[in-house]
Structure formats: structure tokens, C-alpha cells
Amino acid sequence: MLPLTLVIANKNYSSWSLRAWLAMTEAGIPFAERMVKFDSADWATNIATLSPTRLVPVLWEGEPSDGLATFDTVAILERLHELHPEAAIWPSDAAARTRARSLVADFHAGYQALRSAMPMNIRSRHPGKGSTPEVRDDINRLTASWRRTHAQFGADGAFLFGTFCAADAYFAPVVSRFVTYAVELDADIRAYQQAVLGTPGMRAWAEAALREREFVPMDEPYADPPSD
């Protein structure tokens, strides 16, 4: 099997990068990390060769820019499932696996109000910002879906399907947003949030995000650029 490289962007901002990175890390799949930060000289010079779509993340099998590229987070999860069937990227039970894929696809295609008004920003705190009626509707619909899924498939563990899988990696940026914007959560949803935030991979990602100092205006709708 060819070595894997995951191309990602800033850990403070890049929610799509986090999903693929966390799924691989928690599954124990070996990979090299290639970070190319937004609005940087590295991005301007190299993103065209590192990403066929000029977006992140990208999973390379073999040498980046010369091997096989899988782009889009959902496609990456499916490719990882093919490459490492032993890694439990998806639940082993067929019904649970179908639900997990449905949850991921549903979020991938929707929840635009939540995703736009509350961008991922691990190092910042903006309590109450972005809390429009449309965003609250998105949050209520999403958390109700989590609650139903956990009751049906995951009651024996802390995660949606009991043990950690790609669906939990997919929602890691969402539960992180709930911290950034101080979203009030029911006790069961807060317990799920803490389980995801407490995984070793998520802790490592968040620690790295807190060390970043780049300010990307597009991802900072509630903050002014630093004066220095």
C-alpha cells in the first residue's frame, strides 16, 4: 500500500480538514500531514499542485501532486474505508452504517445557516453571535437527529454509534462551534459534545489550533484584524 498524505489547511479554521484528519487519527491510520495555510505564499504557490480542486482536504496515495488524489471529505472517508476496512471508519452493522452515511450526507448538503453564521474558530469565543432563528432551527434539527441516532444505535457508548466512527469525526467541527458561540445544549447533547472534544485526536488538533496566529478575514466575521 502506498503511503498516505493528507493535505489540510489552518487547524483553527478548516472544518473540512479536521473531519478527515480526525477520522484517520482516531482510526490509527498512518499518514503524513501537509499543511498549506489560507491566504499564504505557500497556498498561492502550491495549492494548484496539491489539490485538483484548489480546496482542502485532499488525500494522496503516493507522492503528493503525483500520486492518486481523493478530494472532498466524504469521498476521502469512503476511500479510507476501502483502503483500511479493519479501521472501523464506518459502523460494522449495515443498518448503523447506512444511518451514519445518511447523517454525513445530510450535513454535507445542508445546514447552510449554521455553517455560514457560526464558522469554526477554535481559539476564539463569540458567545451569542450568529444565533439567528434559522441557525437555531438548524441546531435543533441536528441535535434531534443525534438524539434519535444515539438512542437507536449507540446507547452502549458515548458516541452516536457507541464507539467513535466517521460520523463523529464529521460532527467534531460542529460541537467545537457550540463552544465558540456558547450554544446552550441539553445534558445529553452536551455529554456527546464532551465525548468528541475529549478524544485524543481532537485534543491534539485543538492544541495546535490554539498555537496558530494567522487571521483570515473571511473566517472572522465577528472580529477585527489585529492591530499589529
C-alpha positions, 0 to 999 in steps of 0.5 A: 500500500502506498503511503498516505498524505493528507493535505489540510489547511489552518487547524483553527479554521478548516472544518473540512480538514479536521473531519478527515484528519480526525477520522484517520487519527482516531482510526490509527491510520498512518499518514503524513500531514501537509499543511498549506495555510489560507491566504499564504505564499505557500497556498498561492504557490502550491495549492494548484499542485496539491489539490485538483480542486484548489480546496482542502482536504485532499488525500494522496496515495503516493507522492503528493501532486503525483500520486492518486488524489481523493478530494472532498471529505466524504469521498476521502472517508469512503476511500479510507474505508476501502483502503483500511476496512479493519479501521472501523471508519464506518459502523460494522452493522449495515443498518448503523452504517447506512444511518451514519452515511445518511447523517454525513450526507445530510450535513454535507448538503445542508445546514447552510445557516449554521455553517455560514453564521457560526464558522469554526474558530477554535481559539476564539469565543463569540458567545451569542453571535450568529444565533439567528432563528434559522441557525437555531432551527438548524441546531435543533434539527441536528441535535434531534437527529443525534438524539434519535441516532444515539438512542437507536444505535449507540446507547452502549457508548458515548458516541452516536454509534457507541464507539467513535466512527466517521460520523463523529469525526464529521460532527467534531467541527460542529460541537467545537462551534457550540463552544465558540458561540456558547450554544446552550445544549441539553445534558445529553447533547452536551455529554456527546459534545464532551465525548468528541472534544475529549478524544485524543485526536481532537485534543491534539488538533485543538492544541495546535489550533490554539498555537496558530496566529494567522487571521483570515478575514473571511473566517472572522466575521465577528472580529477585527484584524489585529492591530499589529 
